[in-house]
Each structure stands twice: as structure tokens, then as C-alpha cells.
Amino acid sequence: MQNDVPAADRGPGLRAGLIVIAAVTLGRVLALWFNRTDLFVDEAQYWLWGQAPDFGYYSKPPMIAWVIGAVTSLFRSDAAFFVRLPAPLFHAATAAVLARIAATWIGPRAGFWAAVGWITLPVVAVGSLLVSTDTIMFPFLAAALGVWMAAASRQSAGLAALAGGLLGLAALSKYIALLYVAGAALAALSATWRPRPRVWLAALVALGLVILPNVLWNLANGFATVEHTLDNADWVRETRPLNPAGVLAFLVAQAGVLGPVMAVAFVGGVLTARGPAERLWVAFSVPIILIMTVEALLSRAYANWAVAAYAAGTLLATGWLLRRGRGWRLATVIVNGIVSVALPAATIFPHAIRTPDGRLFLHRYLGRAELSRSILAASDVLGADTIVTDSRDVAADLFHTGRDSGKRFFVPPPVGRPRNHYEQRHAVHGPLGGTVLYVGTSGPPACAPGTSPALVLSPPEGAYAGGHFGLYLVPGNCWSDQ
């Protein structure tokens, strides 16, 4: 069953699209090899999770940790390149899956344009340079969409179970994937996509079985991941004034996520959806954006919070572009192509690009490892084998940069509920023994007031520019009473 989209047989098809995906991905892997940025705090945290495989973690479900752990174990290296290597590969897999869906439901030429459309999206260009839960989620999400379309159209319980299992794997990457259940329910308002009860049952049972270990982990850990998710949606816990400016900022940011031309194509695809497939893709994309728009109104919503919408959204945009002149398709390739080339180049020469105010353009991804190396060197001079810090960012990089140093890293005991993974799993409990080096961002630890710093580090550039980190020698039993 194909949409009534006039996709001519002439022109590049699915095979050409796969070649483009392979070429772009090879270029991105090479750029990743020469990438000179530090792991961001979240990336370093995901790496640390991967050193201790589990069914859940403080702020995210476990898939990203499993993937990073598998890749770094396979290549026997914890270097930043291998931590990030899954990123371009997973986006390549997503592009290939979407290309196949487009070729099946629109036409051969659509397979090429869906491949090109996805692989050049700005959010994909960024997501191929650093590893994130969005990136890990996408191949499973796209595959679940394609298999569900086949299952619903054929009334196949077996395919439905496969789709449910794939959606479960996507949810183990990021919980927002579960909104696809609502998308399937909305699509079922059309008789074309209305599964029989046994088809629904097969999908939901498979989904439940796949996510069950993470549900049990949350039960055993005080619903840590769920609590963190509610912290992000903070309007659930406290009443806040409405934020119309946040709505505008969120919607404008979507043009940056997709690129301006693709954003227009997506909106056009939603407004002119034709045929059963395109109407299904509306059901799997628009509700996610609407939900996140409401979140932006009630509190805040970051630009990437709606990206789950753009697997189906790219297919909608592809259909719309094929109904327009060649100029539209050329425009999106040029605009998004420039971004896809510029961003990797920026990571290769990160110290050469600055904002008008003189700050490094990629300052958030620079200076982290350098500070850790300075702290480690100071600990050697001061004779401390244990380091405690009150900064989550510093702790994250110390674990990675100092992984072969033989030193131990901790954060102070939390006051109340743990606020991050380090307070949950790496907080001080009991005496540490000997002398400890405390790295503080706001003076000495509360258990050793009045202690003077042995050294103060003040990074001139990068993520910590303008900050001051005091290094204090304190007894190992400093936190024994906490």
C-alpha cells in the first residue's frame, strides 16, 4: 500500500540513499577520530554507567550504558572516540530504516530523500558528534514504527510482538518512546490502522516484557529514574506561572533541530497529509510536539525533548518535498549539508572558533579534562589518593580522565534524596582513611570549616572559565558523622 504521492521512477532510489548514508557516516567517523573536544558531563556519566551494567540508572534507562559498555569492551579502549562511536553508527541505522519505510509506503525515490533528509538533519549532525540517549533510541523507534505499520496493515500478531519489543528497546533508551503507544491508538481511529485485539495484545505484552527489568529496578531503587523525570517536569511538583515565551522559544528551536527548510516541509506534510501512511505519521509525530509545547508552557522544554516526533516527521517531510519542485529538495540539502560539514569541522579545530564576545564557541566541551588533570597532578604532589568534590561536572570527568590513576573519587553525602548518580552511587559513607583532597566550588567542606585551600585552580577558558576550584586537604573521617 503506497501513498498517492507522485514519486517518479526516474531519479535516485533506495540503493543510492544507502550509499549516501554510508559515505556521510564514514566521514563522520573520521571526523570523530580527530575530534578535540572533551566528553560532556552526560557522556562521561554514561561511560561510567557502562562500567557497571545494570537494568537502570539514576536519570536514564539503561540502553545507552549497555551500548557504550559493549563498544568500549569490544575495542578495549575507554577513549572518547570509542565512547562516542555508537553515535554516527546509530544515526546511520536510523536513516537506513526510515529510507526503507519511505520506499515501501511512498515509492523508491522517497527512499533516497528520506535517507538524505535524516542523515543531514542538524540534530543528527550534532547527535553524531556526541553520544546521547536520543541517538541510541532512534533506530529502535524507527524500526518499531515500520514494523507496526506492517503488523497493523496485515493484522499480524507476530509482527506486532516484534514491534512491541522494538518499542521496548527504544523505551529502555528514553522513556518518551512510550508515547508511540498513544500514536498507535490515534492512528487506530482509521480503519486502515485498526489492529484486532490479539494484535494489540501481542504488541503490549512484548513491550511489557522488554521494559519489565527496568520497572523492577525502579521499584528496588525508590523509582529513581521516574523521580528524576518528574524533576524535569517540575510543574508536576509545584505550581509555576505560565511561560508563553518558553513556548515560542521551544517552537522556534524546532527549526534549528530540523533545519529551516525541513521544518517547513514537516509543517507542510502535516497540513497536507494524504493517504493512510501519511495520516499515520501525523499521529506518531504531532502529539509528541503538542505535549512538549504544553510542557514548555507549564515550565520549560528543551529543543531536543520533541525529537522522538521526527522519525515519523522526516517521512512526512519527505512526502511533502516530493510533491514540490526540485528547488525545495535542493534547498534542504544545501542548508542542512552546510551544517553537517561545519559542525564536525568545529570539533576538529575547537580553539579556533569564538563567539563575538571572544568566548570559545564550543566552550561547554573544552577544559574539562584539563581541569581533571590539574587536580590529579595536585593530588600526587599533596599525597592524596582519594578525591572528593562537590561538583557533579568535576566528578563526572574525574572518573573518566582519572580512570587509570589508581585514585578513588567521591562526592559528599547528599542532604535528603540523592540529586544525581554520584550522590546515589558514589557518595562518601563512613571514614575514608588518611588524608583526602577536597575540590570545592564554594569553600571548604561543611565538616571542615575554616580550612584554607592548598591550591586554587581558576581555568581561563572552556567550560569552567571564570570559576574557582579550591583544593583542600581534609581528614578522611571528615564526613563520618554525616
N, C-alpha and C positions, 0 to 999 in steps of 0.2 A: 504494500500500500504506500504510494508516494503522494506527497502534496502536489497541488496543481500549481507548482512553481515552474515557470518556463526556463528550465536549465537545459541549454542546448547541449547536444552530444559533442560538439566541437569544443576544443579547449582542454586545458589540463584536467585530469581526473584524480581519483584516489591515489593511484601509484605515484603521480607527481607530487601530491601532497605529502606522502610518506617520505619522499626524497628530500623535500624542503624541511620537514621535521628533523630528519637525520642530520642534514647539513647544519641547521641552526643549533642543534643540540651539541654537535661536535665542537662548533665554535664556542659555545657557552662552557663546555667542559674545559677547553683550552684556556679560556679567559679565567675560569675558576682557579686553574693551576697558577696563574700569575697574579691572582687577587692578593692585594696587600692590606686588606682591612682585617681587623680583629673580629673574632666571634662576638656577636652581640650578646647581651646578658641572657636572653632567652635561649639562644643557640647553645651557649656554654652550659646552661641548665639542662637542656635536652640531652646533651652529650653525657652529663653526669648521671642523668636518669638511666641512660643506656648502659652504664656500668653495673647497674643493679636491676635487671629485668623484673618487672612486677606487672600486675594487672591494673594498676592505676597510679597516679601521682597527684601531687597537691593541686596543681592548677589545670591539668590537661589529662585526657585519657591516654593510654599507653602506646599507641601505634608509633608515634614519632620516635620514642625511646627505643622501641624494638628495631625500627629500621636503622637508626644511627648505630645502635649497638651491633647489629648484624654486619653493616658495611665496614665499620672500624675493625671488627673482629676478622672479617674476611681479608682485609688488606693489611691487618696487623699494624695499623697506624691510627693514632688519635689526632693527627694533624688537621688543621681547619679545613683543608681541601677535602679530606675524606668525610668529615662531619657534614660538609655541605654537598658532597657529590650526589646524594639522592635527589636534590632539588631539581637540576635540569633533566635528570632521567625521568622523574615522576611527571614533570610537565610534558615531556615528550610522549609518555604513555597516555596522558590525558588527551593530548592533541590527536593521537592516532585513534583513540576510541571515539572522540567526537567526529573525526573525519569519517569513520565507518558508519556512525549513526546518520550523519548528513547524507552520505552516499546512498544509504538504504532508504531513507524516508523522503529525501528531496530529489536526488539524482547524482550521477557520477561527478559532474562538475562541482557540485556542492561539497563533495568530499575534499577537494583541493582547497576551496575557500574557507571551509571550517578549520582545516589544518593550519592554513596561513593565518586565519583570524585569531585562533587561540595562541599559537606559538609566538605571535608578535604583540599580544596584549601587554600594556605597561605593567599590569600586576603580575603577569607571568615573567616578564623580563626581570623585575625585582625579585620575584619568588625563585628565580633560577640562580640568584647570587647569594642567597642566604636560605637556610632551611627553616621552614615553619610548618605548623600544623595544617594550614590551608593547603599547602603544596602536597603534603602527604595524603590529605583527604581526597583530592580531586580525581585521581584515576579510579578509585573505588566508587566515588559518587557518579562519575560519568558512565562507568560500566553498569552500575545499578540502574541508571536511567535507561540505557539502551536495552538491557535485558528485561526490564519491567515492560517496556513498550512491546517487546516480542511476547512476553508472557501474557499481558492483558489482551493483545490482539488475537492470540492463538488459544487463550483460555488454558494455558499450560501450568499446572501446579509445580512441575519440576523446574521450569524456568523461573517461576515466581519464588521458589525456595532459593534459587541461585541469586536472584535479585535481592531478596531479603538478606541473604548472607553478605553480599557485597555492600549493601547499605549498612549492615552491622559493622563491617570493617571501616567504612567511612566514618561512622559514629565513634569508633574507637580511635579515630584521628581527631575528630572535632564534633562536639555534640550537635552543632547546628545541622548536621546532615540528617538528623531525625525529622526535620521539617519536611523532608521528602515524603514522609508518610501522609502529611497533610496535602502535599501536592498531588499524590496519587488519589486521595479521596476527592479532591476538587476535580481532577480530570475525570473521575468516575461519574460525574454528573452527565457526561456524554456517554451514550450507549456504546460507542466505539471502544471506550477505555473502561468499561464497567466489568470488573472481574467477577466470576462466580465465587460463592462463599469459600469453596475449597482452595481457590487460587489465593484469595486474601489470607486464609488460614496458613497456607504453606509459607507465604512471604513473612507473615508476622511471627510465626514460630521460629523460622530460620533467623530472623532479625533478633528475636529474644534470646535464642541460644548463643549467638555470637557475642552479644553485649553482656550476657549474664555474669561472666567473670568480673567485669568492671563494676557491675551493680553490687556484687558481693564484696568487692574490695572497698567500695564506698561505704557499705554497711559496716564493715570492720574498721573503718578509719574515720568515723564520725562524719560521713558524707563530705569529705574534704574538698573534692573537685566540684561537687554541687554547691557547697558553700562559697567557693571562690567564684563560681559562675554567678551566684546571686550577688556577690560583692560587686561584680562588674555591672550588673543591672541594679544599681543601688537604689533605684526608685522603689524596688520591692520592699526594702527595709525602712525607708524614710521618705516622707513627702518632700518633694522638691518643686520649685516653680517651673512652669513650662518653659521650654527652651526653643522658641521658633527660630532663633539664629542658628542653633545647632542643627535644625532640620535642613536649613538652606545650605549650611556648610557641608553636611553629610551628602546631600544630593549633588552638589557641585563636585564634591570629591569623587563621585562615581565616574565623572568624565575623565578624571585622572586615572582611575582604575582600569577603565576600558579604552581610553583614548577618545578624543572628542568625536571623531568620525564614527567609530564603533558604537559610542554612546547614542548618537543619533540613529544609527542603524538598529540598535536594540529597541529604542523607543518606537521607531517606525515599525519594527517587527511586531511589537506588542499591539500597536494600534491597527495594523492591517493583517493580523494573523489570519491565514486561510488554510483550510484543510485540517483534518484531525490531528496530525502531528504537531503543527504549529500551535494549535489551541492547547494541546497537552503541555508544550514547552512553556506557554504562558502560565499555566497552573503550577509549574515547577520553578518558576523564577519570580514572578511579580509578588506573590505573597511574602517571600523572604525579604524583598526590598521594602514592602509596606511595613512588615513587623519591625525591621530595623529603623525605619523612618519614625515609627511610634516611639521606639527606644530613644532615638535622638531627641524627640520632643519632650519625653519624660525625664531624660537625664542627659546622656551623650551616646554617640555611636561613632566608632572609628571607621575610616573609609573601608577597611577590609572586612568589616563584620558582615557585609552582604555578599561576599564573593561566592558563596555557595549558589547564588542565583545565576551565575554567569556560565555555568556549564550548559544549561538549557538556554540561557540568554545568548550565548555565542551561536547556537543553532538558529535561534530566531533572527539574529542579526544577519547570518549568512543567507537565509531565505530572502530577507528584505533586500540585501545587496544584489542578489541575483535577479531581482525584479527591477533594478535600477540600471542606469548606464554604467559603462566601464569606468568612467571617471570616479565614481564613488569607491569602487574597489581599489583603484589605483591610489586614491587619496588616503585610504586607511592603511595601505601597505607602506606608503611613504611616511606618514606621520608616526605610526607605531614602529615602523622599521628604524627610524632615526632614534627613537627612544631605546629600542632594543640594542642598538650599537653603542649609543652614548653611555648607557649605564655600566656595562662591563668595562668600558674604557676608563670610566671614572674610578672603578675599584682597582685598576692596574696602576693608575697614577693618582692616588687619593690625596697626596700632599700638594698636587699642582693646581687643584681646583678649589677656589674660595668663593664665598658669597660676597656681595657688595660691601658688607661691613668688615670684611677681612677674615671671617671665620671659615675654617675648613668646611667644605660642602658636606663631606661625609664624617663630620666630627663625632657623631654617635658611634662610629665603628672604628675609631682610632684612639690610641693612647691607653687602652685597657690592659693589654698585655705588658706594655712598658711600665705601667704603674705596678703591676704584679711582680715584674722582675726586680723593680727597685725595692719593693717590700721584702721579697725573698733574699735579696742581697743584704739588706739591712738585718734581717733575722740571722743570717750567717755571722755577720760582724758582731751582733749583740748576743749571740749564743742562745737563741730561742728556736726550739724545734716545733713549737706549737704557736699558731697564729689565730687570733680571734678578731673578728671585725663586725662592726655594727651596720655595714653596708651590704645589701644583697648583691649589688653590682660587683663590688670588690670580691665578695665571697665566690660568686659565680666564676670569675676569671681566675682567681687564685687556684681553685680546684683544677681548672684546665691547664693553665700555664705552669702551675706547680705540681703537675701530676707525677713527675719523676723526681721531685726534690726530696722525697722521704719525710716531708713535714706533714703535720696534721692541721686541719682547718676547721674552725667552728664559728658559730655566731652566738651572741649572748642568749640566755634563756628568754623565751617570749613572755610578755605580760598578757595573760589571757590566752585567747585562741591563737595558734600559730598564724602568721600573716604571709608566709611563703614556705617553699620547700625546705629551705635551710633551717628555718625555725622548727619545722616539723621533723626533720631527719638529722640535722647536724648542729643542734643547739648544745651548749655545754650542760652536762648533767653530772654533778659531782666534781670533786677535785681533779685537776688535770696533771698536777705534779710539776715540780720545777718552776722555772720562770717562763711566763707567757708573753708574747708580743701582741699587744692590743692595737688594732688600727681603728681609730675613731674619727668620725666626721664632725663630732660636736663635743670634743673634750674627752677626758679620761672616762673609764667605765664607772658606773654608779657605785660599784663595790670598792673602788679605789680613788675616792675624790681627793683632789689636791695633787695628784701625781703629775709631774712635769714630763713633757714629751722628750724622748731621747733624740727624736728627729721629726721634722715636719716636711712632708712632701707636698709641693704645690705645682702640679702639672701646668705648663704654659699653654698647651693646645690639646685638642681632642675632646673626648667625652667628659673629662674631668677638669677642663680648663676653668680657672677661677676658683677651684675647690682647694681645700686644705685638709690633709690627712695627717693627724698626729700619731706617732708611733710611741707607745708607752710600754715599758716593762713592768708587769704586774705579777704577783704570785699566782701560781697555778690553782690555789684554793680560793681565788677571789670570788667566784660565783657559787661557792659551796652552800651558802645559806639561801640561795635563790631557787 
